[in-house]
Amino acid sequence: MKILLLFFLLFSFRAFSHPVIYKGGWVFSSMNMSELSNNYLMYSITQKFSLGLEQWRMSQSSIHQEAGFLKLNHLLWRFNQEDSQLNLYLHGGAGLGDKKFSQDKNVLGFMTGLEGDWETRNLYVAGKYLQFHDTFFSQVRFGISPRKASFEELQTWFMLQGLIAKDIQDTVMITPMLRFFYHNVLWEMGSSTRGDWMLNLMIHL
């Protein structure tokens, strides 16, 4: 019985921030920074595939790029151990972007990507790479939680993020942040070493 309860708590936390969750689950996510934002609504049609809509905005000075995609995520591989989990995901989408979103001036947009993470109840390491025509987005994260909270308690994580987006961030932006997770809501807040704000929200519906 204790093993089943531990599995439930671990699965509930780990599945929360992933692009594919349990079958029939909806996820709304909003990532917001001064020069970059990403919003999506995804539905997990199986335990390995989710389908939905995604919007991106990248802007700096005179450069303003926006695109919307019909998105498909796939859980390519998962490795569970007693106290850890390793995941690998594929991203793919097609949609429309403004004429500045790619250097070839094509308003029809495609995107592909790869994402992976390894986590326990106290440690978290993740990386993501997304390609949009001639523009790309890359992110790495490391997190640590000071205590092993139960699913019914507020969970707190201290995170460090490195991010680079072609044409928007010429160098890696380092952002320390706090992550909070309570029941079906996850939110993050932080400020980069350059003073740029960040506020993220994710909700399971």
C-alpha positions in Angstrom: 0.0 0.0 0.0 2.8 2.4 0.9 4.5 1.6 -2.4 1.3 2.4 -4.4 0.9 5.7 -2.5 4.5 6.7 -3.2 4.1 5.9 -6.9 1.0 8.0 -7.0 2.7 11.0 -5.4 5.8 10.7 -7.6 3.7 10.3 -10.8 1.4 13.2 -9.9 4.3 15.6 -9.5 6.4 14.4 -12.4 3.6 14.3 -14.9 2.6 17.9 -14.0 5.2 19.9 -16.0 5.5 17.5 -19.0 4.2 18.1 -22.5 2.3 14.8 -22.4 0.3 13.8 -19.3 -2.3 11.1 -18.5 -4.9 10.1 -21.1 -7.8 12.6 -21.3 -5.9 15.4 -19.5 -5.9 19.0 -20.5 -3.0 21.4 -19.9 -2.9 25.2 -20.2 0.5 26.8 -20.0 1.7 30.4 -20.3 5.4 31.4 -20.2 6.0 35.1 -20.1 9.2 37.2 -20.3 9.7 40.8 -21.6 11.1 39.6 -25.0 9.5 36.2 -25.2 6.2 34.5 -24.6 4.7 31.0 -25.2 1.1 29.9 -24.6 -0.5 26.6 -25.4 -3.5 24.4 -24.7 -2.9 20.7 -25.1 -5.0 17.6 -24.8 -3.4 14.1 -24.1 -5.2 11.8 -26.5 -3.2 8.9 -25.1 -0.4 8.5 -22.5 2.1 9.0 -25.3 0.6 11.7 -27.5 -0.9 15.2 -26.9 -2.5 17.5 -29.4 -3.3 21.2 -29.2 -2.6 24.8 -30.1 0.5 26.8 -29.4 1.5 30.5 -29.8 4.9 32.1 -29.7 6.0 35.7 -29.6 9.6 36.9 -29.8 10.4 40.6 -29.9 13.4 42.9 -29.4 13.8 46.5 -30.6 12.4 46.5 -34.2 12.2 42.7 -34.4 8.8 41.3 -33.7 8.0 37.7 -34.6 4.8 35.8 -33.9 3.5 32.3 -34.9 0.7 29.9 -34.1 0.9 26.1 -34.5 -1.2 23.0 -34.5 1.1 21.0 -32.2 1.7 17.3 -31.6 3.9 16.1 -28.7 5.1 12.5 -28.3 6.5 10.7 -25.3 9.3 8.9 -27.1 10.9 7.1 -24.1 10.4 6.9 -20.3 12.6 5.1 -17.8 11.2 4.7 -14.3 13.3 3.8 -11.2 12.1 3.6 -7.6 13.1 7.2 -6.8 13.7 8.8 -10.2 12.3 9.2 -13.7 13.8 9.9 -17.1 11.7 11.2 -20.0 12.4 12.0 -23.7 9.8 13.9 -25.9 9.5 14.9 -29.5 7.7 18.1 -30.6 6.2 18.9 -34.0 3.8 21.5 -35.4 2.6 23.3 -38.5 0.9 26.7 -38.7 1.2 30.4 -39.6 3.7 33.0 -38.7 4.2 36.7 -39.7 6.7 37.3 -42.5 9.5 38.1 -40.0 9.3 34.8 -38.3 11.7 33.2 -40.8 14.3 34.7 -43.1 12.7 33.1 -46.1 9.6 35.3 -45.6 7.3 32.3 -45.8 4.1 32.8 -43.7 3.6 29.0 -43.6 5.5 27.8 -40.5 6.8 24.5 -39.2 8.5 23.6 -36.0 10.3 20.6 -34.6 12.0 19.9 -31.3 13.4 17.6 -28.7 12.9 17.7 -24.9 14.3 15.6 -22.0 14.3 15.6 -18.3 15.5 13.6 -15.3 14.0 14.1 -11.9 13.6 12.8 -8.4 11.5 14.4 -5.6 14.5 16.7 -4.8 16.4 17.2 -8.0 15.4 18.3 -11.5 17.5 18.6 -14.7 15.9 19.4 -18.1 16.7 20.6 -21.6 14.7 21.7 -24.6 15.5 22.6 -28.2 12.9 23.9 -30.7 13.6 24.9 -34.3 11.3 27.3 -36.3 12.7 27.6 -39.9 15.8 29.9 -39.3 14.9 30.7 -35.7 15.5 28.4 -32.7 14.8 28.3 -29.0 17.0 26.4 -26.5 16.6 26.1 -22.7 18.3 24.2 -19.9 17.2 24.0 -16.3 18.4 22.7 -12.9 16.3 22.6 -9.8 16.4 21.5 -6.2 13.6 21.1 -3.7 14.6 21.5 0.0 12.0 19.0 1.2 9.9 16.0 0.0 6.4 17.5 0.2 3.3 15.3 -0.3 0.9 15.9 -3.1 -1.5 17.7 -0.8 1.2 20.2 0.3 2.7 23.2 -1.3 5.8 22.1 -3.1 8.7 24.6 -3.5 11.6 24.4 -5.9 14.7 26.6 -6.4 15.5 26.7 -10.1 18.2 28.0 -12.4 17.5 28.5 -16.1 19.7 29.2 -19.1 17.9 30.3 -22.3 18.9 31.5 -25.8 16.6 32.4 -28.7 18.2 33.3 -32.1 17.8 36.9 -33.1 16.4 37.7 -29.6 19.1 36.6 -27.2 22.6 36.7 -28.7 24.0 35.3 -25.4 22.6 32.9 -22.8 20.1 34.5 -20.4 20.6 33.2 -16.9 17.4 33.3 -14.7 17.2 32.2 -11.1 13.6 31.5 -10.2 11.2 29.9 -7.7 8.7 27.2 -8.7 5.6 26.4 -6.7 3.2 23.5 -7.2 -0.1 23.0 -5.4 -2.7 20.4 -6.5 -3.3 21.2 -10.2 -1.6 24.6 -10.4 2.1 25.3 -11.1 3.6 28.8 -11.2 7.1 30.2 -11.5 8.6 33.6 -11.0 12.1 35.0 -11.4 14.4 37.7 -12.7 17.4 37.2 -15.0 20.9 38.4 -14.1 20.2 41.3 -16.5 17.0 42.3 -14.6 14.5 40.8 -17.1 11.3 39.5 -15.4 9.7 36.1 -15.9 6.3 34.8 -14.8 5.0 31.3 -15.8 1.8 29.5 -15.1 0.6 25.9 -15.8 -2.9 24.5 -15.0 -4.3 21.0 -15.4 -7.9 21.0 -16.4 
